[in-house]
Amino acid sequence: MARRFAPGIAVIGAGMASAPHFRALRDLGADVRWVVTGDEERAARAADRLPGARVTASVEEALADPQVGTALILTPANTHLDLISMSADAGKAVIVEKPLEISVERARQAVAPCYRAGVPLAVVFQHRHRTVTPLLKDMIDRGDLGPIHAVEIQVPWWRDQSYYDEPGRGSYRRDGGGVLMTQAIHVLDLAMHLCGPVSAVCARTRTTACHRMEAEDLAVAAVEWHGGALGTILASTAHRPGFSDVIRVAGRDGTALLEGCHLRVWDERGDLQEHGSAPGDGPPAHPMDFPHDDHRRFLSAALKAVEHSPVPSQFVAAEALRPLELIDAMERSAHLGRWIELGMPSADCLAEIGPRPVTTGADP
């Protein structure tokens, strides 16, 4: 019998990343019981946006509520390991903003407490929940494009300097890196969700004259996929004024071009099918000024999974670690100046944890 979790939600963190989550939770009529923040301005904003929730500066207080079954963690990446551990130890299901943590090693450590406690762990990759994503996924899985030989990924976004002036933003200590970890990770995850894992990468990264920051705002790479396809990656927050992200998948029998939420597919005769919304002018000037529909679909699916069929931690480990492993390989390649091989994705991090406890019925 699947473990049952209380319907209440504790939102931990109320910074920039919380805006689309708050809107999505309100749309879903979710039972948000707590918002955790120590910032008075953010606390007031949270109380206004989620009037039914209590606001506290204490994570412990929110997690002690027996009516809370899920912790939604929206804090900076370098805090995730501790907060995931606290939530899992309290018997709560965990939903955490990307990235899972600031490094592959810390991300693997973050999976362990959820595995031991037998609680689900989901990472926010809302691009998978764009309306056209399942359509393209089905096309590729059915072989409509034929054997895939090329996959091109472009994330040509823009951030002005004020974005990086926030202390810690674009740093390795807080964010785990720059454009790869904070922006491109969504599109990298989506590309691997569609086309499978990457087997090797050769990359270059740099900080351009556009920004004063510690980590990279520009990265390029040549890529080989496990299925044999070749491809490229461009990730940037230095492409003024910012353009839509693109995934182009070419196969023997056709080509698919996913530009934002707009999908175009050319078959072997050159005939075109179009799906989704028309491509816009690119991402908004403000990082959070975008529709929250994808977040709503993600949270709806994640909360239903918690309620009815918790996501196995083994699956989450492999899926959530995959983009982190690719980013780590790109950074190592840029540092060493050579190709880096990636192994097949797996949940090897769980092998050292030991047997998972068996849980039946309601929470103990």
Secondary structure as UniProt FT lines:
FT   STRAND          8..12
FT   TURN            16..17
FT   HELIX           18..28
FT   STRAND          32..36
FT   HELIX           40..49
FT   TURN            51..52
FT   STRAND          54..56
FT   HELIX           59..63
FT   TURN            66..67
FT   STRAND          68..73
FT   HELIX           77..79
FT   HELIX           80..89
FT   TURN            90..91
FT   STRAND          93..97
FT   HELIX           104..117
FT   STRAND          121..124
FT   HELIX           126..129
FT   TURN            131..132
FT   HELIX           133..142
FT   TURN            143..145
FT   STRAND          148..156
FT   HELIX           161..164
FT   TURN            167..170
FT   TURN            172..175
FT   HELIX           180..184
FT   HELIX           185..195
FT   STRAND          198..206
FT   TURN            209..210
FT   STRAND          218..225
FT   TURN            226..227
FT   STRAND          230..236
FT   TURN            240..241
FT   STRAND          246..251
FT   TURN            252..253
FT   STRAND          254..259
FT   TURN            260..261
FT   STRAND          262..267
FT   TURN            268..269
FT   STRAND          272..276
FT   TURN            287..288
FT   HELIX           293..308
FT   HELIX           313..336
FT   STRAND          340..341
FT   HELIX           348..350
FT   TURN            351..353
//
